[in-house]
Amino acid sequence: MNKCLGVAALVVSCAILPAAAIDLPVFYLKYDAGIGSDETEEEQEVEASSHRHQVSLRIKEAWDRALVTNLYTVAVRKQYLAGTGSYTYAYLSPDVSWDITDAVKWYLSGRSKWMRYDEPDAGGLSKDYISLQAKTNVTLRPHAAVKIIPGVQGSYEVYENRLKSRQSYTFALAVDARLGQFVLGADYRAMLRLPLGAESEVAVKLNNEMGIDVSWDPNP
């Protein structure tokens, strides 16, 4: 009997100790509001032309010093008081950041967005869509003075008007190197856009972007 109690106590202790080491999640709740104004031509007075409201919630959980997760959710409403263009959208975006070692850090995120317009486009077709996005990158430090960040991203936009549905893919590579008090950087990005679905009329498009930069940092 005593042996059974001892084993049970050990199992309970092993289950409680890791949980006790995990911090409780942190919640960030924010509300923003804005008013757009235009000057009237006849009376030369400024009148409110639009209202914008945004509510955002972020939940952050630090499982330990190396592993951090976030969950973002945002809801936005913008309304034009005179004219068209009013819209509502919301998105949900989780991410995770993991310091695997001192030289390797992995980041992964996703996002789902719902976009709704009050009116159709000029042709009477819906402009509403749902988009899904996923991206990841790895930060590599082969040397204390060198940082290499390759990353990929994929996104899919599904429109109610199938003619506009599209998919896009991005590959990015960034390199930073410290030479004394100077930090040299270079980055490259390739973006490919393709139609999504047999009905889509989106044109195929490929963009290549690159850049270099230099900064002076006298701090060690």
N, C-alpha and C positions, 0 to 999 in steps of 0.2 A: 504493500500500500504506500509506504513512504517513497519507494522508488518511482511509483506512478506519479505521485504528487511532485517529486523532484523534476521528472521529465516534463510535466505539464507547466511547471513554473519556468523552466528553461525556454520552452516554446513561446510562452507569453512574453517573456523578457526579450527574446529575439524579435518578436513582432512589434513590441512597443518602442524599443530603442531606436530603430531607423526612423519610425514615424516622428519621434520626439525631435530628431535632428533636422527635420524638414520645417522650414518657416511657413507660417500661414500665408495665404495669397494676399497680395496688396491690390486694392480696388481704387481706380481713378475714374470719377464720374464728372463730366464737364458739359455745360450748356453754353452755346454761343448764339447770339442774335445780331442781325444787321439790318439796316434800312438803307436802301439806295435812293438817291434823289436826283431829279432832273429839273432844269430851269425851263419854265414855260416860255414860249416865244411871244405870246400876246401880252401877258401881265408882267413878264420878267421876274417871276417869283419862283422859288425853289419848292417843289412838291415831292412828296415821297412817291417813288416809282416801283419799288420792290421791297419785299420782306424776305429775310432768310433766317431759318432756324436750324440749329444743329445740336444733336445730343450724341455724345461719344462716351464709351465705357471701355476701360482697359483693365484687364486682370493679369497681374504679373505673379508668377510663382518661381521662386528660386529653390530648386530642389537641393542644390548644394552650390559651392562656389563655381563649379564648372558647367552646370546645366541650368539654363533659365528658359522658361516658356512664357509667352504672352498670348493673350486673346483680345483682339480689338473688335469692337462693333460700333458702327456709326450710322446714324439716320439723319438725313438732310431734307429739308423742304424749302424750296425757293418759289415765291409767287410774284409774278409781275402784275401790278394793279391795273395797268392799262396796256392791252396788247397780249401777244402770245409768248410762249416760251417757258411757262411755269413747269417745274419738274419736281420729282421726288426720287431719292435713291437711298439705298441702305447697303452696307456691306459687312461681311464677317471675315476676319483675317487672323488666323492663328500663326504663331511662329515659334521656333525653337533654336536656341544658340547653345552649342556644346563645345567647350574647350577640351578636346580629346587628349591633347598633350600640350606642353608649353609651345610646341612648334606647329600644331595643327588645330584649327578651329573650324567647326562646321556650322552652317546656318541654313535653315529650311523654313519656307513660309508658303502659305496658300491664301487665296482670297476669292470669295464669291460675292458678286455684286448684282443687285437688282435695280434697274433704271426704268422709270416710268415718266412719260410726258403727258401733260393735260390735253394737248392737241396733236393731231397727226401732222405729217409733213405737207409740203405744198401740193403733193400729188394725192393727198388723202390717205396715205399709208402710215401705219404705225411706226413710231421711232423707238418703241420700247425694246429692251434687250436684257439678257442675262449674261454675265461674263464670269468665267472661271480662270484663275491664274495660279501657277505654281512656279516657284523659283528656288534655287539653291546655289550656294557658293562655298568655297573652301579657302580659308586663309592659311597659307603655308609660310613658315619662317625657316628656310634652310640655314639662315645666318642671322645673327642678332640685328644686322644692319639691312637685311633684305626681306621684303614682304611680297608675296605673289598671291593674287586672288583670281582664280578662274571661276566663272559662274555661268549658269544657263537659266533661261526662263521660257515658259510656254504659256500662252493665253488663248482663250477661246471666247468669242462673242457671238451669241446666238440671238439673232433678231427675230421679232415676230414677222417682220418683212424679210423673208429668207434671202432676198437678193443682196442684203447687206451683211450677212453672216460671214465671219472671217476668223482666221487663226493666225497667230504670229509666234515666232520663236526668236530668241535673242541669245547670243553667245558673247560673253564679255571676259576680258583679261586685263588685269591691272598689275603693274609692277612698281614698287617703290624701293629705292636704295639710298642709304645715307652715306655720303662721302664727306667726312669731316663735319663741317657745320652746314653743309648743303644737303638737301633731300631732292633727288631726281625721281620723277615719276613719268610713267607712260601707260596709256590705256588704249584698248582696241575694243570695238563693239560692232558686231554684225547682226542685222535685224532682217528677218525674212517674213513677209506677209503673204498669206495664201487664202484663196476662197475656202469657205467651210460649207460643204454640202453641194449637191448637184445643181441646186437652183441659184447659188450665189453668183453674183456678177462682179465680185471684188477682183481687181487686177492684181496680178503677182508683182511684188515689189521687193527689192533687195537693197538695203542701205549698209554702207560700211563707214564707220566713223573711227577716227583715231586722234590722239592728242598727246602732247608732252608738256610737262610743267617742271618748274624748279622753284624751290623755296629755301630761304635761309633760316636756319634754326640754331642759334648759338647755344641753346640748352643741351646738356649731355643726354 
